[in-house]
Amino acid sequence: MKKVEFAIIERFALGILIGFSYLPEDEHTDFTELNIYVVFIVLHFKFYNNADT
């Protein structure tokens, strides 16, 4: 089973943000990140590919 982290982050100092970013796993990291930007809030997801992490 994959481990998943979730966080809600406020970004009032940066201003209005709309969109998303996707950071795939590479040779240095064992996780994938997805950030969804909704006005002043970021929904942050981190999916670990190794359940023992």
N, C-alpha and C positions, 0 to 999 in steps of 0.2 A: 504494500500500500504506500502511496506517495504521501509525503508530508507537505502540508500547505500552511503558509503563514499569510495572515491578512491584517492590514492596518488601514486606518482612516487618518489622513494627514491634512492639516489645515495649511493653506498657502496664501494667507491674506497679504503678506509682505511682497509677494511676487506679482499680484494683480490677477486679473481674470485669465484662466487657462481652460481651454477646451481641446480635447483630443486624447491620444493615448501613446504610450511607448511600450515596445516589446523588446526585451533583451534575452536572446536565446542562450542556451548553454554553450560554453566553449571549452577549450582545453584547460582553462584555469578555474572555472567554476562548475559546480555540480548542481546548478539550479537555473530555472528560467524565471524571469520577472515580467509582470504585466502591470503597468500603471495606467489608470484611467483618470483623466483630468476633467472634472466637472465644476466649472466656475472657480470657487475658492477651495474645493475639496479634492483630494487625491485618494482614490481607492487603489491600494497597493497589494498585489498578490505575488507571492513567491512560492514556486513549485519546486520542491527538491526531488531529484531523480533517484536518490538513494535514501531509503526510509530510515537508515541508521544515522543520518546526519542530525 
